[in-house]
Amino acid sequence: MDTVAFGDLSDAELLACHVKGEPDAFGELVRRHRDRLWAVALRTLGDREEAADAVQDALVSAYRAAHTFRGQSAVTTWLHRITVNACLDRARKAASRRTSPVADTERLEQLIEPHESADAPAERSDLHRELLSALGTLPAEQRAALVLVDMQGYPVAEAAEILDVPAGTVKSRCSRGRARLLPLLTHLHPTGRDSEPPGRGRNRTQGTSVPPAAGPNDADAVKGGGGRA
């Protein structure tokens, strides 16, 4: 089966082909989802090397565990759950040491290398680095919830499925995380917090004022609006 034919298959069908022994099916699945998996890992861990290792660990785990997939969730949800778990494992192990800021260093290799636009490499912007640095001050669980909901735009219910926790727990983690990030990110607003028009950037449910997104790939980043939920 060639790549063109792969394009007509759903994620679940690709995974099934992989389980049956089709050598290129998993590679096509990774090609479809690696950018979002990479974004989640980078923003959760705040370090390129750690993120690359986490994604690699997650993809190896998914490759080996594909036969256990039962279709009770979307394949992309399953992949994100494995990736987030790999990130949380690394974050917990590194909790006692400070992670370095994201550097403009060597590109990733093979399947996990993201496609970066030369016109808008958001990971390299100063604002993005500040946001990642601020996220790095949060407990890993709060960080993962905020990355999924506020930065990746997942509905709370889907983020809860990825994190394997109740939706209320995701909301609570996001709320606490936003409250901790607010004093660290207020200065990113060009006119300052006090000059914001009334109601702008307000959390609909929590009433927390937060600065706007730090970059085009961080749509509604740490916005307090809860993604698409």
Beta strands, then each sheet from edge to edge (+ up, - down):
end
